[in-house]
């Protein structure tokens, strides 16, 4: 018999079987198909499963998953976890927080355990310097911009509104693109040391203003030493305006 005939017989061999044999064969094939799908599902465990669990935990802590990202800096792209026929166990070492975290992933069947470093990035609108700003400069709105940044490394805080920074005094030189943090700025001084100013004395039912001299510089709300130039008395007063302090 030729190879062509043999090929035809092989192709139609199922047709020559009885109805009962066909049903049995179909059942075997269907069972194999289902087994193969379950095997793929078990072998498909990936870091995406770990990420999904970490996101759920972050949401439970009050975090916003919409502005958060999880990255695995020490893992190669496309890395797959070993096969696992049980549920993955995900344990966070210490407390899940923005920045670097330690995570342990394990499986009961077959047993294995792996540890990963996980970076939790939380993005927000942050005020940054739009140009270089010199030290001891009163910052104006035109020198600032809003940038979308990862805030996990901004441990000293940040500003999300330009108006909150405009008018502040830079305590150091700020390079273009630098996120502005509260420790980088201060309120501008409204009173300079040696400046002649007005001292407002406030008492129940009376308010008097006398001439004085600042013995220290100070910004709005700050307590400084001043001297009554008429009597020579030294007082502590609160800066309430440009060249104006108040004693209560």
C-alpha positions as semicolon CSV with decimal commas, in nm:
position;residue;x (nm);y (nm);z (nm)
1;X;0,000;0,000;0,000
2;X;0,129;0,347;-0,086
3;X;0,208;0,618;0,170
4;X;-0,082;0,816;0,029
5;X;-0,325;0,536;0,109
6;X;-0,180;0,497;0,456
7;X;-0,228;0,868;0,511
8;X;-0,592;0,848;0,408
9;X;-0,658;0,560;0,643
10;X;-0,499;0,745;0,935
11;X;-0,703;1,058;0,869
12;X;-1,031;0,872;0,870
13;X;-0,952;0,612;1,132
14;X;-1,190;0,769;1,383
15;X;-1,473;0,748;1,138
16;X;-1,435;0,369;1,127
17;X;-1,489;0,340;1,504
18;X;-1,824;0,258;1,655
19;X;-2,039;0,523;1,820
20;X;-1,939;0,397;2,166
21;X;-1,569;0,402;2,079
22;X;-1,602;0,753;1,936
23;X;-1,764;0,876;2,258
24;X;-1,485;0,722;2,465
25;X;-1,220;0,876;2,242
26;X;-1,390;1,216;2,258
27;X;-1,404;1,191;2,636
28;X;-1,033;1,117;2,655
29;X;-0,949;1,410;2,428
30;X;-1,173;1,647;2,624
31;X;-1,017;1,535;2,952
32;X;-0,670;1,592;2,812
33;X;-0,776;1,939;2,694
34;X;-0,907;2,036;3,039
35;X;-0,592;1,899;3,205
36;X;-0,372;2,100;2,971
37;X;-0,563;2,420;3,050
38;X;-0,530;2,367;3,426
39;X;-0,160;2,296;3,386
40;X;-0,113;2,626;3,200
41;X;-0,306;2,812;3,467
42;X;-0,090;2,661;3,744
43;X;0,230;2,731;3,555
44;X;0,125;3,088;3,481
45;X;0,196;3,231;3,826
46;X;0,382;3,557;3,781
47;X;0,477;3,872;3,964
48;X;0,149;4,019;3,838
49;X;-0,026;3,799;4,096
50;X;0,202;3,935;4,365
51;X;0,142;4,293;4,248
52;X;-0,236;4,243;4,258
53;X;-0,214;4,125;4,618
54;X;0,013;4,414;4,718
55;X;-0,227;4,664;4,558
56;X;-0,516;4,520;4,759
57;X;-0,318;4,556;5,079
58;X;-0,215;4,911;4,987
59;X;-0,581;5,003;4,928
60;X;-0,672;4,847;5,264
61;X;-0,419;5,083;5,426
62;X;-0,591;5,380;5,263
63;X;-0,359;5,411;4,964
64;X;-0,478;5,513;4,619
65;X;-0,404;5,238;4,367
66;X;-0,473;5,482;4,084
67;X;-0,156;5,681;4,157
68;X;0,060;5,392;4,280
69;X;0,302;5,161;4,100
70;X;0,493;4,853;4,214
71;X;0,833;4,772;4,064
72;X;1,083;4,490;4,126
73;X;1,427;4,648;4,075
74;X;1,627;4,326;4,121
75;X;1,414;4,107;3,890
76;X;1,480;4,062;3,519
77;X;1,201;4,161;3,276
78;X;0,968;3,871;3,191
79;X;1,066;3,670;3,500
80;X;0,813;3,399;3,590
81;X;0,764;3,243;3,932
82;X;0,801;2,865;3,967
83;X;0,491;2,650;3,910
84;X;0,246;2,646;4,199
85;X;-0,067;2,431;4,225
86;X;-0,173;2,602;4,549
87;X;-0,246;2,963;4,632
88;X;0,054;3,193;4,652
89;X;0,139;3,328;4,998
90;X;0,256;3,689;4,996
91;X;0,413;3,829;5,313
92;X;0,539;4,184;5,346
93;X;0,845;4,222;5,565
94;X;0,770;4,500;5,813
95;X;0,509;4,753;5,699
96;X;0,405;4,828;5,340
97;X;0,497;5,189;5,270
98;X;0,612;5,414;4,985
99;X;0,968;5,340;4,881
100;X;1,165;5,015;4,922
101;X;0,983;4,714;5,073
102;X;1,080;4,352;5,131
103;X;0,834;4,082;5,017
104;X;0,845;3,705;5,063
105;X;0,646;3,486;4,822
106;X;0,593;3,114;4,890
107;X;0,399;2,813;4,761
108;X;0,286;2,502;4,953
109;X;0,263;2,259;4,659
110;X;0,529;2,219;4,540
111;X;0,703;2,397;4,823
112;X;0,925;2,693;4,738
113;X;0,998;3,037;4,880
114;X;1,146;3,350;4,722
115;X;1,220;3,700;4,849
116;X;1,203;4,022;4,648
117;X;1,272;4,392;4,689
118;X;0,965;4,591;4,586
119;X;0,953;4,964;4,512
120;X;0,618;5,127;4,588
121;X;0,594;5,453;4,396
122;X;0,320;5,703;4,479
123;X;0,276;5,984;4,229
124;X;0,137;6,330;4,301
125;X;0,145;6,690;4,177
126;X;0,455;6,851;4,327
127;X;0,577;7,212;4,313
128;X;0,922;7,223;4,151
129;X;1,163;7,500;4,052
130;X;1,103;7,598;3,690
131;X;1,437;7,780;3,682
132;X;1,744;7,814;3,904
133;X;1,655;8,008;4,221
134;X;1,932;8,170;4,423
135;X;1,961;8,147;4,799
136;X;1,789;8,422;5,004
137;X;1,558;8,506;4,714
138;X;1,189;8,581;4,755
139;X;1,030;8,324;4,523
140;X;0,762;8,431;4,278
141;X;0,505;8,215;4,100
142;X;0,682;8,251;3,763
143;X;0,980;8,059;3,900
144;X;0,770;7,755;3,984
145;X;0,580;7,480;3,806
146;X;0,374;7,171;3,888
147;X;0,535;6,834;3,804
148;X;0,399;6,481;3,839
149;X;0,656;6,302;4,056
150;X;0,710;5,995;4,268
151;X;0,680;6,120;4,627
152;X;0,818;5,807;4,797
153;X;1,158;5,976;4,841
154;X;1,021;6,313;4,955
155;X;1,040;6,224;5,323
156;X;1,050;6,588;5,432
157;X;0,720;6,665;5,259
158;X;0,634;6,867;4,951
159;X;0,400;7,139;4,824
160;X;0,117;7,071;4,580
161;X;0,008;7,434;4,534
162;X;0,224;7,709;4,382
163;X;0,049;7,975;4,591
164;X;0,180;7,805;4,905
165;X;0,541;7,865;4,792
166;X;0,508;8,198;4,612
167;X;0,635;8,478;4,834
168;X;0,851;8,246;5,044
169;X;1,226;8,298;5,092
170;X;1,465;8,035;4,954
171;X;1,700;7,907;5,224
172;X;1,934;7,753;4,965
173;X;2,000;7,755;4,594
174;X;1,732;7,557;4,409
175;X;1,826;7,406;4,076
176;X;1,574;7,380;3,793
177;X;1,352;7,074;3,841
178;X;1,416;7,047;4,215
179;X;1,105;6,955;4,420
180;X;1,047;7,232;4,673
181;X;1,024;7,089;5,026
182;X;0,931;7,278;5,346
183;X;1,290;7,275;5,476
184;X;1,409;7,462;5,164
185;X;1,198;7,774;5,218
186;X;1,100;8,010;5,494
187;X;0,879;8,311;5,542
188;X;1,054;8,632;5,432
189;X;1,170;8,869;5,703
190;X;0,940;9,167;5,753
191;X;1,172;9,324;6,008
192;X;1,551;9,362;5,990
193;X;1,791;9,394;6,282
194;X;1,847;9,761;6,370
195;X;1,536;9,870;6,180
196;X;1,321;10,144;6,328
197;X;0,965;10,020;6,364
198;X;0,636;10,066;6,544
199;X;0,560;9,880;6,865
200;X;0,189;9,830;6,918
201;X;0,083;9,785;7,279
202;X;-0,253;9,617;7,319
203;X;-0,437;9,618;7,649
204;X;-0,805;9,564;7,730
205;X;-0,987;9,865;7,587
206;X;-0,670;10,042;7,473
207;X;-0,417;10,030;7,188
208;X;-0,105;10,243;7,173
209;X;0,177;10,262;6,918
210;X;0,524;10,378;7,015
211;X;0,854;10,402;6,830
212;X;1,103;10,122;6,867
213;X;1,407;9,945;6,726
214;X;1,436;9,581;6,621
215;X;1,714;9,392;6,801
216;X;1,675;9,094;6,566
217;X;1,525;9,021;6,231
218;X;1,196;8,836;6,209
219;X;0,923;8,704;5,980
220;X;0,547;8,711;6,016
221;X;0,435;8,555;6,345
222;X;0,786;8,535;6,491
223;X;0,870;8,667;6,837
224;X;1,170;8,903;6,843
225;X;1,337;9,138;7,090
226;X;1,269;9,510;7,040
227;X;1,366;9,826;7,227
228;X;1,139;10,113;7,320
229;X;1,348;10,405;7,194
230;X;1,174;10,645;7,434
231;X;1,226;10,453;7,758
232;X;1,508;10,217;7,657
233;X;1,302;9,919;7,775
234;X;1,359;9,585;7,598
235;X;1,051;9,381;7,508
236;X;0,954;9,065;7,322
237;X;0,705;9,134;7,046
238;X;0,539;8,944;6,763
239;X;0,598;9,053;6,404
240;X;0,255;9,126;6,257
241;X;0,347;9,333;5,952
242;X;0,617;9,512;5,760
243;X;0,797;9,719;6,026
244;X;0,522;9,650;6,281
245;X;0,534;9,439;6,598
246;X;0,280;9,386;6,872
247;X;0,301;9,334;7,245
248;X;0,001;9,202;7,434
